[in-house]
Amino acid sequence: MVTLERDILHENNLLAQRNRGYFDALNIFAVNMVSSPGSGKTTLLEQTIAGLKDQLDFYVIEGDQYTSRDSDRIRAAGSKAVQINTGKGCHLDAHMVLHALQELRPAGNSALFIENVGNLVCPAMFDLGESGRVVIFSVTEGDDKPLKYPDMFHTSQICVISKTDLLPYVNFDLEQAMENARKINPSLIFFPLSCTTGVGFRPMVCDAARRRGLKGWVINSPAGLEVRFNASETEAAAFHDEIVQSAPLHAIISGSTISRVNDEVFSSFGIRHSAGERNPEVLMPPDVALCGACRADMDDPANRRYRYPFTTCLHCGPRYSIIRSLPYDRARTTMDELATCPDCADEYNRPGDRRQHSQTNSCTTCAIPMYAYSAAGLIPEINSDQIIGLMVEMIGQGGIIALKGIGGYLLMADATNRDAINTLRNRKQRPYKPFALMYPDVSSARLDARIGLQEEQALLNAEAPVVLCRAGESPATGIHPDLIAPGLDTLGILMPYSPLFYLLMKELDRPMIATSANITGSPIIYRDDDAVRNLKNLADLIITYDREITAPQDDSVLRFTPGGQRIILRRSRGMAPCYYPNPFLNDPDSDGEPGDLLATGADLKSSFTVTSGKNLFVSQYLGNQESYDSQCAFRH
């Protein structure tokens, strides 16, 4: 057996030398990637290629036992790839790589990545002629992995520790893992990687530090994000500026400081386990309007989210309105009860994916159930496309629908139908107050209103508020301003901010009245059972779905002065909760450290403000406090 193994490896090594000569002659940098299955090699390759393909030519040899899925992903990322299927074999050898090179024909001065078959032992034994070897293992595999399978680490020059964003949820000591690997290979260089690179603050900081060659760590502490590292004052200032100026999309920075601490020498840069104190100064994220990428997904017939009315990603969707507790993750939201399909789970765990760690992720396979109620009750056995068709039909007949939005239910009626508008006013007992108008897009809204650059930007931003715009002299869409906004020369306009609204407005292709669904004098209705029970006298069709709302919110409202100053008339969905630095921390008239403070708003336009630590929080608009329901909403 020993002789047979020696003969096999001897033949392999001869072919490996041939491959190495080929690489040297063409100045090809070849990397052999070894790991156990599921460590994230393919995703790491995808992101590397996507980020550097404009600077370097990439070629990939993919090793798997049976499928070609990974090579398809690599080609989609922008690299030429050859698939090697080993069948029952557990590794690539130099002969397989030689034949792959004959097919791939990589150009000179390029990079070649060899993604070996996922296996813990055999790939380490076979030299492929590579320039270097990288071992990859994830935090889910245990920090003693280097001690259990030393050959992988002994023969590698670089160690990537993946999925470090899962450190709070697994029993894994990052420093101990690196120490165990150093026992096997003292010269090993480490790169901890997070599944949320480009999304969360810690992975972004870690990536920036490694690019700058800094060593240290980053952690979520009770006071916020804390970073410690070795650097000169000039390097530290530049690093601080990059972190602040390159914050992840929709991140909220309430303040930042940089100071020197006691000297400590670090050997690498990594992400440390989050601190577990009880009262961290965590900020609740506001709801975010539908993004362009998700709109494109819903419009693509080849996409599994084609016409899916709850499409979201990291950059859009409900947050504050569905949170039960902090920190914000799926288990602490009303999405917790909804299971994800394998494809959505794969996106959630795929580094660099737009839906990586997206807590509201779902698709047509694991769809959020929808329901429609007519005057006769629940309409059985009906899918989302049929429900959208029912809504279009009802609007076409001059009916009124109650549709669940992000922060509560909206009543919707055809803004070009006088009878429908009058019916809505009569049912809601709202004879004069203006209604907001939802348009399919800004270009259609311009047919009825004067929309400048500032108004357009406000309509299209992540907050998606109602924007008061000057009405045009002759509305071209057929709306009735005298019934919609009696006696006013402005129109309150908003865009379809949720996927469901987007699909409906695309089908209707006309302006719609979109006003809060509530009983006169009471706050917006947001609970499903309340909607079915209390809106049946207001709406001809009630549409609901199984994503519970925990924080009810009306639409925010703003306007611009002739000089361009933004005036917030109602701070709510998308704008709340709002954060400011606590102004009482450094109050010269204060005796010592101030306690937490609470301020409540006026009866008619109620809200509240509370201080906690270094932050001051402003709530959403909570309505007229004369009614019992509004007082309950305030207390909630």
NUMITOR-693994 format. One record per residue: x, y, z negated of N, C-alpha, C in turn; residue in one letter. Coordinates in steps of 0.02 Angstrom, whole numbers, plus 50000, padded with zeros to 5 digits. Layout:
# NUMITOR-693994
XYZXYZXYZa...
END
This chain:
# NUMITOR-693994
500424994050000500005000050000500445006350000m500975006249958501425012049954501775013050021v501995007450053502325007950118501855010750171t501235008450172500745010850220500625018350212l500555020550148500455027650136501045031750159e501665029050146502265032750166502305033150241r502115027850277502145027950350501645032950379d501035033050350500525037750374500745044950364i501015046450305501225053250291501835055250333l502285050350346502865051850387502655053850458h502195050050487501945051750554501585058450554e501205059550501500845065950495501335071850491n501865070950452502345076350442502715078150506n502845073150548503165074550612502715078850656l502065077250658501595081250697501505088150665l501535088550599501475095050565502055099550585a502655096650590503225100750611503125103350682q502815099250724502665101450793502175107350791r501665106750750501185112350744501525118650718n501965117650668502315123450638502755126950690r503075123050732503485126150785503045130150833g502455127550847501985131150892501785137750860y501635137550795501425143750760502005148750759f502595146450744503175150950741503325154150808d503265150150861503425152750928502945158350949a502315157750929501805162750948501655167750893l502035167350838501925171850781501195171550757n500955165450748500275164250722500315162850648i499935166650610499905165550537499355160550523f499545154450502499055149050492498965147750417a498325147550397498155146450326497725140150320v497925135750275497555129650261497145130850197n496485130650202496035132050146495785125450117m495955123950055495765117650023495325119149962v494845114749950494395115649894493945109649886s493555109549833493005104749827492415107349867s491905103249880491325105649917490955111149879p490695116049916490265121149886490625126849851g491275127549864491655132849830491565139749862s491315139849924491215146249957491735147850010g492085142750037492595144050088492315147450150k491765144850175491485147450238491255154650229t490935156150174490705162950162491295167750156t491825165550122492425169650117492725171050186l492725165950228492965166850296492535171850335l491875171050329491415175550364491555182850346e491635184250282491745191050260492425193650281q492935189250280493605191250301493605193050375t493285188950415493255190150488492865196450502i492285197250469491865203050481492225209550463a492635209350411492975215350388493605217050427g493925212050459494575213250491494595211550565l494035209650595494065207450665494265212950714k494165219250694494375224750737495125226050732d495455223050683496165224250673496595218150691q496295212250695496675206150705496255200950740l496575196950783496225191450816496195185450769d495595182650761495495177050716495305170750755f495555165150731495365158550758495265153950698y494775149350704494615145150647494545137850671v494825133350633494715126150641494295123950581i493695121550596493225119550543493225112050534e493325109950472493315102850456492705101050414g492295096450439491715093950402491635086550419d491265083150377491165076050392490675075050450q490145079050453489645077650505489395083850543y489195089150509488825094550542489295099650575t488995103950616489365109450647489095116150624s488725116150569488405122350546488915127750528r489455125750495489945130750474490295134050533d490455130250584490775133250643490305137950678s489655136350677489155140950706489155147550668d489195147250602489215153350562489845157450576r490405154050585491035157550599491005161050666i490735157650716490665160850782490215166950778r489675166350739489215171950731489555177850697a490055176450656490425181850622490915185350668a491065182350726491485185650774492155182350787g492225175850772492855172450783492755166250826s493255164450866493255158150902493365152550853k493015147050862493065141550814492995134850850a493335129850822493285122950845493075118650785v492595114250796492345109950743492675103150747q492925100650691493175093850686492735090050637i492405084750659492005080550615492395074250599n492505072950536492925067350516492535061050499t491855061350504491455055550487491545053850413g491775047750400491885045750331492555048150304k492955051250347493605053950325493515059850278g493995060750233493925065850181494425071550187c494765072050245495265077350253495445078150327h495755083750343496055084650409496775082450406l497045080350464497755078750468498065082650525d498725082350531499085086350581498885084450652a498725078050663498525075950730497865079150750h497385079450704496745082650719496845090050735m497275093250697497405100450708497745101550775v498195096950794498535097550858498045097450915l497565092850914497065092450967496605098550965h496445101050906496025106950901496385113050931a497035113550921497415119050949497415118851025l497435112951053497415112251126496755114751155q496225114151115495575116651137495495124051121e495735126151063495635132951040496095137951074l496715135951086497225140151118497265147151088r497455147751025497495154350993498035158751025p497895165151029498365169851058498925171351009a499475173951034500035175850991499845181650946g500205182350891500105187750842499395187650814n499135181750801498455181050776498455177350710s497855176650681497775172950618497345166750631a497575161050606497205154750613497025152250543l496385151250531496165148350468495925141250480f496195136650441495995129650444495575128250382i494915127550391494485126050334494445118550326e494815115850279494865108650269494205105750242n494135099350248493555095850221493545096750146v492955098050118492895098750046493055092350010g493635092149976493845086149940494365088249889n494395084749834494825086849778495535084149781l495655079049822496315075649819496655075449887v496345072149936496695070449998496965076450037c496595081950045496865087450085497535090150060p497655089449994498285091849966498885087749990a498765081550010499315077050029499555078150100m499145081150144499305081250215499515088250237f500145088750258500405094850287500125095650357d499845101550373499565102750439500005107250481l500575109450452501015114050487500855121350471g500445122450420500205129150405500765133650378e500645140150383501105145050354501015145550279s500395144450255500265144850184499625141150168g499535139650104498945135850082498595139750027r497925139850031497505143349982497035138249951v497035137949885496555133749850495995138149823v495375135749831494785139549810494385135149763i494205137949705493735134449663493295139649627f492685137649611492195142349583492145141449508s491865146549476491805146349403491325140949379v490915138349425490455132949406490805126249399t491445125949419491805119549419492195118349355e492225123249310492575122349247493285125149249g493505128149193494165131249192494735126249185d494565119749175495085114649171495195111249238d494905113749291494975110649357495715109849378k496135114849367496845113949387497185108149352p496985106649291497295101149255497045094349278l496415094149300496115087849324496355086049393k496445091049436496645089749506497245094049523y497825092449495498405096949500498695097549570p498625092349613498955092649679498715098549720d498075100249717497805105749756498155112249737m498295113049673498585119249647499355119249655f499645113449649500375112949654500615114549725h500215112749776500435113749845500195120349875t499855124549837499585130849863499995136749839s499945142149877500275148449857499785153549828q499145153049848498635157649825498055153749797i497755156349744497155153249714496595158449712c496045156849745495445161049744494945157949696v494745161749645494235159549598493595163049617i493125159249643492515162149673491925162149624s491415166049643490775166549607490865169149535k491325173949527491445176649460490845180649434t490375182449477489765185749453489345181149409d489485174549412489115169749371489425168749302l489965172249287490315171349223489855172149162l489375176949164488935177449105488495171349093p488445166949143487965161449139488285154549134y488945154249137489285147849134489835148049080v490025142149057490555141649007491225141149044n491495146949060492115147149100492535152949075f493155151449055493625156549032494105158149089d494025164049118494425165749178495165165749162l495365168849107496075169149089496345162149076e495945157849044496175151049030496255147049095q495795148149142495845144649206496495146449242a496665152849242497285155049275497895152349237m497855152049171498405149349132498495141949146e497945138249152497995131149169498305130049237n498135134349285498415133749352499165135449352a499355140249310500065142149307500485136449277r500185132249235500545126549209500735121749266k500315121449316500455117149374500905120649424i500785127049434501155130849484501265137949459n501835139349427501955145849396501955151649445p502075150449509502115155849558501445157249593s500915153949572500265154749604500005161949596l499725164849649499435171549649498675170849648i498345174649605497625173749593497215179549621f496635177749649496145182649674495445180549651f495205183049594494515181749575494035185449622p493525182049645493045185049691492335184149665l491925189349677491225189049656490775187749715s490205184449701489705183449753489355189949772c489445195249733489075201449745489525206949770t490075205349803490515210449830490125215149875t490215221749864489855226649904489165228149876g488985224949819488315225949791488375228649721v488665224749675488735226849605489355231049595g489375234549538489945238749524490565234749509f490495229349468491095225549449491455222649510r491105219249556491455216649615491755222149658p491395227849664491665233349704492315235949673m492325236649607492935239049572493495234049580v493335227649572493845222449578494155222349648c493735223049699493975223149767494425229249779d494215235049755494605241149764495275240649728a495275237749669495895237049631496385232449666a496145226949692496595222249728496875225449791r496465229249826496725232549886497275237549869r497225240549810497725245349789498315242149752r498285235549742498825232049708498835233249633g498265235149603498225236449532498065230049494l498265229849431498145224049388497785226349325k497295222349305496905224049246496255220249246g495705223349221495055219949219494495225049218w493895222549234493285226549233492755222549196v492325226049158491825222749117491215227149111i490625224149104490025227749085490005228149010n490155233948982490145234848909489505238348888s489365238748824488755242148801488735249448823p489315252548834489325259548854489295260448929a489285254848966489275255349039489845251249068g490065253149128490615249749161491275251949132l491685247249111492335248749082492885245349123e493395249249141493945246649182494605248249146v495025243249139495705244349112496205241549162r496745245349173497215243249225497885246749214f498405244049245499075247049244499165251349306n499355257649296499455262249352499785268649328a500075272149374500325278949359499725283649355s499835289749331499285294549326498995296149395e499425296649445499195298149513498785292349540t499025286149531498655280249555497985279649519e497995281049453497385280449414496855285449437a497065291549450496595296749472496295294849540a496715292349585496455290349651495975284549646a496125279749602495685273949592495015276149562f495045280549513494425283249483493995286649535h494305290749577493925294449628493595289649677d493945284249696493655279449742493045275949711e493105274149648492545270749615491925275249614i492025281549596491455286149590491175287849659v491605288849708491375291049774491125285349817q491315279149801491115273449843490655268749805s490235271549762489785267449722489315263449767a489095257549744488635253549783487985257249797p487645255249850487015258449870486515258349812l486205264049799485695265049747485975264549677h486635264649669486925264649602486795271449569a486725271349503486605277449464487205278649420i487555284249429488135285949388487935291849344i487895290749279487705296049233488305300049209s488905297549221489505301049201490105296449206g490705299249206491305295149209491875298849174s492315295049143492905297849111493495293349127t494095296249122494705292349131495195294749077i495505290049042495965291848989496485286348981s497035288148950497565283348938497415279448874r497555272948874497445268748815498105265548796v498105261648743498725258348720498995253948776n499655253948781499975250148835499825242748830d499685239848887499565232648892499735230648964e500115225348972500325223149039499875217649064v499595218549124499155213649154499505210149211f499325203849222499655199949275499245199749339s498595201549335498165201449394497555205749378s497105206349426496485210149413495895205449419f495445205749371494875201249372494275204249336g493735200549338493105202449306493035198549242i492925202049188492845198749123492115197749107r491995192849064491315191349041491005197449009h490365198849026490025204749000489945204148925s490005209848891489915210048819489185208648802a489075205648743488405203448727488065207348672g488265213648658487935217548606487205218648622e486805220048570486085220148577485825226248615r486135232048609485845238148636486295241448687n486415238248743486825241448795486455247348826p486835252248849486535258148882486425256448955e485935252148967485795249749034485255254149066v485345255949129484865260149163484395255749205l483745257149200483255253349239483235256149310m483305251949361483305254349430482605256049453p482525261549490481865263249518481695258849578p481075258849597480855255249657481145258649719d481275254549770481605257149831481185255349892v481085260249935480655259149994480985254350044a480565251450086480785246750138481355249550179l481885245550189482465247850227482405245950301c482815248950342482795247750414482975240550433g483445237550396483655230750412483085225850400a482705226850347482135222450334481575223550384c481485229750407480995230950460481185227050523r481835227050538482065223450597481945215950589a482045213350529481905206250517481175204550531d480735208850507480015207550516479785208250588m480165211950628479995212950699480305207750745d480735203450718481105198650758480755191850758d480465189650814480115183250815480555177250798p481205178050807481665172550793481865172350719a481675177350680481855177750610481325174350567n481525170750516481035167250475480605172050433r480795178350432480385183450398479975187450448r479875184850507479465188250556478755189250529y478555195450525477885197450501477755195050429r478285194250391478205192250321478105198450278y477545199150243477375205550211477715206950144p478185202750123478545204050061479295203550071f479525205450130480225205350147480605210650107t481135208650073481555213250036482285211150042t482725215250017483435213450013483745217349955c484405217349951484735220949897484605228449900l484455230949960484405238149969483695240749967h483205236449957482515238849955482075234049916c481495236549896481005232449862480855234849792g480385231649758480205233649690480755232049640p480835236449591481295235449535480935237049469r480895243649456480605245949393479895243249384y479515242849437478805240949431478695233649414s479215229449418479135222349403479585219849346i479955224449313480415222449260480035220949196i480205215349165479945213649099480455215449044r481095214449059481625216149011482275217049050s482775219649016483425220849047483935215649022l484475214349061484635217449125484195215049181p484205218749237483775217149293484025210949330y483695205449321483795199549362483135195849366d483085191049411482445187849426482105184949365r482495181949321482205178749262481855183649215a482015190049223481715195249181481225199649219r480995197149276480505200749316479895196349328t479385199149358478785195249373478885190649433t479475190749464479645185849516479855179149486m479945178949421480215172949388479775166849400d479125167949405478655162349413478635159649484e478955163049531478925161049601479575157649621l479545151349640480135147449658480405149649726a481055148949737481365150649801481505144249841t481485144849906481635139249950482395138549957c482645133049984483365132049991483705137550032p483385140050084483695145250125483775151750086d483265153550048483305159550007483825158749951c483855152749923484355151349871485065151849900a485145149649963485795150049996485985157350007d485515161450028485655168650037485845171849971e485495169849918485625172749852486345171549829y486615165849847487285163949825487835165149876n487655167949934488145168749987488485175549983r489135175849967489485182249962489425186350026p489265192750016489215197250073488545197250108g488115192550092487455192450123487035198350098d486615200950140486205206750122485705204950066r485575198650057485125196450005485475192649949r486125193449946486515190349894486345193549827q486105189549781485885191949715485305196849720h484905196149773484285200049778483755196649736s483535199949683483095196749635482385195849662q482195199449714481515198949741481485194949806t482005191149820482065187749884481525182349892n481215182149950480745176849969480665176950045s480325172050073480215171750145479565167950158c479425166550220478805163150237478765156150207t479345153050195479355146250166479155146250093t479415151250055479255151749983478865158249972c478355159150014477985165550017477605167049953a477555173549939477125175949885476405175249908i475985171549871475285170549893474895177049894p474475177749946474035183549954473305181249949m472865185949928472155184449921471745190249947y471165188649974470695193749998470015192649966a469715198149942469055197949910468575202449949y468025199649970467495203650001466935204649949s466385207549970465825208649924465565201949897a465665196549935465425189949913465915186249868a466515189049859467015185949816467635183849855g468025179249827468645177049857468525173649924l468905175649974468875172450040469365166550040i469135160450048469575154650040470005153350102p470565149850091470995147050143471135152150198e471495157350180471665162650227472395164550216i472765165350270473485166950265473605174450273n474235176550268474395183650268474225186850335s474365183550391474195186350456473445187350463d473055182550439472335183050442472085188750397q472405189550340472205195050295472345201750326i472915202450359473065208750394472545209950449i472365204650484471845205250535471175207450506g471005204750447470385206750413470395214150396l470975216550372471025223650354470935228050415m471255226250470471195230050532470465230250555v470145224450550469445224050571468995228450526e469115228250461468715232150414468805239650426m469435241750437469565248850451469225250850515i469255246550565468925248050629468175248850623g467875245750573467155246250562466975252150516q467485256150499467365261850455467345260050382g467605254150364467605251950295468195254750256g468195253250191468715255450145469035249150115i469705249150112470065243450083470445245750022i470515241349974470945242449916471535237649924a472135240549930472725236549946473245237549891l473505232049865474015232349813474675234849842k474955240049811475595242749833476145240749785g476655245049779477225243649735477045245049662i476725250849650476585252849582475855252449563g475425250249607474715249849593474325249349658g473655249549652473225248849711473095255549743y473045255549810472855261349849472195260049884l471775265149889471185264949931471365267949999l471185264350052471375266450119470765266750164m470745272050206470195272950253470465276450315a470115275750370470315278550434470255286250431d470825289650438470825296950433470535300250495a470385296450547470075299250607469315297950609t469055294950556468345293050552468005297250498n467595302150520467275306650472466825302850423r466465298050448466005294250405466395290450351d466955287550371467355283750323467625288350269a467855294350288468125299150239467575301250190i466985302850217466435304950174466225299250126n466205293250152466035287450110466535286750053t467175287550067467685287050016467605292449963l467465298549985467375304049937466765302749893r466235300349922465635299049883465735293349833n466055287949855466155282349810466635284049754r467145287949770467645289649719467445295749679k466895298949698466675305149664467225310349662q467505311449721468065316149729467885320849787r467485325949775467215329949830467725334549864p468235336949827468655342049857469415340649855y469655336949805470375335949799470655332749862k471235334949885471525332449948471735325049942p471715321749999471965314850004472645314950038f473065310150020473695309150056473575305150120a474015306050168473965302650233474585298350244l474475291950261475025287650280475025286950356m475605288350385475695287950458476145281950474y476075279150534476525273650554477255275650555p477395281950575478085284350580478085291950581d478675294850579478735302150577478505305350643v478635302050699478445304950763477695305750768s477305300950742476575301650744476345307050695s476695307750638476505312950590476625319950619a477125320450662477275327050693476715329350740r476295324850760475725326750802475215330850763l475235330350696474745333750655475045338950608d475705338850599476005343250548476685345750572a476895351250541477555354050556478055350950507r478475346750533478945343050492479655345150510i479985348650464480675350650474481165345150455g481805346850460482325341950445482285339550373l482185344250326482165342350255481565337850240q480995339550269480405335450259480505328450288e480795328150347480915321650378481385317350336e481925320350312482385316550270482045313950207q481615318150177481265315950117480785310250132a480445310650188479965305350206480315298650217l480925298950242481265292750262481755290250210l481855293850154482345291450107482075285850063n482495283350019482325277349979481755278649930a481625284949913481085286549866480405286349901e480375288149966479765288050006479185291449972a479245297849953478705301249918478175303849967p477635306449939477175310649978477495317449986v477555319950047477865326450060477335331150087v477255336850054476775341750078477075345550137l476735345250194476965348350256476435353150282c476655358450315476175363150344475785359850401r475125360250397474705357250447474775360750514a474735356950568474755359850635474095363250651g474115367550701473505371250719472985366650751e473205361850791472745357350825472985350150817s472755346650765472965339650755472825335450816p473325331750838473265327950900473055320750890a473065318250829472895311150818472145310150807t471765315650798471055315050785470855315050712g471325316850667471155317250596470695323150583i470395323350523469915328550506470175332350444h470605337350454470905340850397470395344150351p469815346250379469315349450337469025344650285d469035338150299468805333150251469375330250210l469965330150238470545327050205470845331850154i470935338150172471225343150128470825349550133a470215349750106469775355550114470075362050089p470075367050133470305373650114471055374450109g471445369450127472175369750122472495369950191l473085372750195473445372950258474035367950257d474015363350210474535358250206474225351250207t474635346350227474445339350226474965335550185l474725331150141475175326750105475315320450145g475935319550166476115314250214476605309450181i476505302950193476995297950172477055292550225l477615288950221477755283550267477585276850235m477505271550275477375264750247477995262350209p477975262550143478575261250103478655254050082y478145249850092478195242750077478125238750141s478375232550143478305228350203477585227350223p477145226450174476435225350189476125231650221l476285237450194476035243650225476315244450296f476945242650305477255243250371476895239050423y476745232750406476405228250453475705230750468l475355233050417474675235550427474675241750471l475115246550456475125252750495475345251550567m475765246550577475975244850645475385242250685k474955238450652474365235750686473845241250699e473735245650650473225250850656473445256350704l474085258350700474365263550743473945270050740d473775272050681473405278350671473515280650599r473395286950584473475289250515472925286550471p473105285050409472625282250361472635286350297m472055287450268472035290150200472305284750153i472755286850108473045282250059473055285749992a472565284249950472475287649886472455282649830t472665284649771472685280049714472005277049701s471995270549689471375266949673471255267449598a470775271649579470615272449509469905274949501n469645273949443469005276849425469135284149406i468695288649424468805295749414469015297149341t469575300749335469835302549269470275297349237g470345291549267470745286049240471375285149282s471875281649254472505280649291472425275549346p472945274949387472945270249443472855263049417i472445259249451472335252149434472915248049461i473195243849418473775239949440473715232449423y473265230749377473175223549362472675220549411r472835214449433472425211249484471705210049461d471615207649399470945206349376470545212849369d470875218249349470535224749345470325227049415d470765225849464470605227949533469985224249559a469975217649550469405213749575468755215649539v468815217249475468215218849436467975226049448r468445230849452468255237949452468255241349520n468545238249570468585241549636468065239049685l467655234249665467175231449713466635236449732k466535241649691466055246849710466375252549750n467045252449755467395257549793467635254949860l467815248549864468115245749924467705240049952a467705239450018467355233950052467785227650055d468445228550045468915222950048469475224449998l469635219649956470165220349906470705215249921i471325217649927471895213249944472385213349886i472545207449862473015206749806473515201149821t474005200449778474515195149787474845193649720y475205188049717475475185449654476165188249637d476235194849638476825198049609476565203349561r476575201749498476285206049447476655212649441e476285217949429476565224549416476585225649341i477165227349314477225228649242477235236049226t477465240249272477505247449260477115251049315a476495253149300476085256449352476365263249370p476315265049434476575271449458476165273849517q475995280249516475715283449575476275285149624d476095287449683476595289849730476875296549706d477525297449713477835303849697477625309049749s477615315349729477425320849773477925326449768v478135329149825478595334849825478455339349884l478745345349882478705350049936479345354049939r479435357849993480025362150001479805369350008f480175373849976480045380949984480295383250052t480085389150075480355391650140481115392150140p481405392950081482145393250077482475386450072g482075381050071482355374350072482445371150004g482195374349951482255371349885481725365949875q481935360149850481475354749837481115355749771r480465355149771480055355649711479685349149701i479805345849645479465339549629478815341149594i478265339549625477605340749596477365334949554l477575328949572477405323049532477985318049538r478295316649481478855311949480478585305049461r478615300449509478345293849494478715288649536s478345284549574478665278949610479265281249650r479825277749643480435279249678480865284449645g480565288849604480935294049569480985292849494m480645287949470480635286549399480795279149387a481105277549330481335282349280481935286349305p481995292449277482515297049298482995298049239c483635299049254484145299349202484545305849207y484695308649149485135314449144485605313349085y486175316749084486605316449024486235319348964p486315316248907485985318648846486265325448826n485875330848831486145337548817486235338848742p485985334348699486015335548627486635332648594f487035328848634487625325748605488125330848581l488195336348618488695341448601488375347948579n487785347448549487425353348526487795356448467d488045362648473488415365748418487985366948356p487315367248365486875368448309486655362048274d486885356448301486675349948272487145348048215s486855345248162487255342848106487435335548117d488035334348140488255327448152487955324548215g487945317948219487705314348278486945314348280e486625316748335485895316848337485605309848345p485015308748317484665302548327484295302548393g483945297048407483545296848469482955301648463d482805305048518482285310148519481735308148569l481115310048554480555308748598480185315248610l480045316748673479645322548691479075320248736a478465322448720477885320448760477625326348800t477355324848859477135330048905476435332548891g476175336848934475515339948926474965334748938a474355336548916473795331848923473615330448996d473635335649038473375334949106473875331749154l474505333049144475025330149188475545326749143k475345321549111475725318749056476325314549080s476855315049041477435310649048477805310948981s478345307448974478735308148913479475307748929f479875310248883480605310048889480885307248824t481385303048828481695300148768482445300048778v482815301448725483545300848728483755294348695t484285291448722484565285448694485315285448708s485715286348656486435286648667486615292648708g486975291548762487215297048803486725298948859k486155295448863485695296548918485035299648894n484735303448940484065306148931483635303348986l483075300048968482645296549015481995300449024f481785301449086481145304649101480685299449133v480095298649105479625293549129479285295649193s478885291149221478465292849277477855296849254q477515299849302476885303449289476375298449261y476025300449207475565295849173474845298449171l474705303849207474015305849216473715310149161g473065310949166472665315049120472515311049057n472745313448999472675309648937471995310448903q471515313548937470845314048908470495307248907e470655302848955470305296448959470665291148917s470275286448892470545281048851471025276748892y470855275348955471275271248998471965274449007d471975281149015472615284649024473035284248961s472695284648903473065284148840473355277048832q472985272048855473255265148854473855264448900c473815267648959474375267449006474985270948976a474865276448941475425280048909475755275648857f475355272248817475615267848765475985261948796r475725259348851476025253548886476725255348911h
END
